[in-house]
Amino acid sequence: MAPGGSLRGGNKNGERAGDRAARSIATAAGATILVALAGVGIFLLARGLPALRAGEGDLPDGATNFWQLAGPLAFGSIWAAALALLFAVPVAVAVALFITMYAPRRFAGPLGAIVDLLAAIPSVVYGLWGLMVFAPLTAGLYGWLGDRVGWFPLFAGKTSATGRTILTAALVLAIMVLPIIASVCREVFIQTPTLSVEAALALGATRWEMIRMAVFPFARSGIVSGAMLGLGRALGETMAVAMVLSPTPFLMTFRLLNSTNPNTIAASIAQNFPEAYGMEVNALIGLGLLLFAITFAVNYLARRVVARAHPGG
């Protein structure tokens, strides 16, 4: 071996040629992602900036300024996605726990594959199912809830006769994001250190106590990461929401059962873009910029939560 060199074509720092090639490919891939992300952001900013300065008469739905148009849509996107997470996360965690901790081994594999297959169903199929099957089924339940608990603000007002409400859209979104969250949680639960699990059981803990003492503390950051992935899918979902929801322009309300509902940014873009022209196109691209910023902020906060849970990770 030459002085200062290394085996198999290494350089003076001891790095092999294969390692250099892998590092270069990984660096190029990471740089490509950053360039693509920056390109999308610059495009959205350049095309959406005129809408931010536009006034009355130039924007869709007769909005007097961009924020009058964007505010209710941002509210609807966040509200629908938050409701979807509220329903999906507990069920997804329970499904992941059942597959990894309770189900017999011969059933765990097929059941996990079935849950994963739910993520492969196109969103338009979920939208058709929600519109033609799920929404009519929920109409009677919504009427019953309105009669019994209409005094509660979330269920106040006249209930929808068609079932096309923000609650229905949120439930469809919950079904769509559930396999994503469950898949991440399942992988994290499997990676729980065996010594921690066996130590808890050896001390006389029940299976549920073992899960609380060993599995959940280890998997906390993974659950948050899965929930944020599901939130990103829910925020950006288009066709399912556009087909199920019956929206009203400029509406901001927390009521769940009414026929008048806030719209979402993604659904509004899908509904209006085919017929948009001029400044309306810029306004819709500006809405895309706002959704881009919201998604970026959500993922940044999720990374902070995960980093705080595992400071050395």
Buried (B, 14 or more C-beta within 10 A) or exposed (E): EEEEEBEEEBEEEEEBEEEBEEEEEEEEEEEEEEEEEEEEBEEBBEBBBBBBEBEEEBBBBEBEBBEBBBBBBBBBBBBBBEBBBEBBBEBBBEBBBBBBBEBEEEEBEEBBEEBBEBBEEEBEEBBBBBBEEBBBEBBEEBBEBBEEEBEEEBBBBEBBEBBBBBBBBBBBBBBBBBBBBBBBBBBBBEEBEEEBBEBBBEEEBEBEEBBEBBBBEBBBBBBBBBBBBBBBBBBBBBBBBBBBBBBBBBBEBEBBBBBBBBBBBBBBBBBBBEEBEEBBBBBBBBBBBBBBBBBEEBBEEBEEBBEEBEEEE
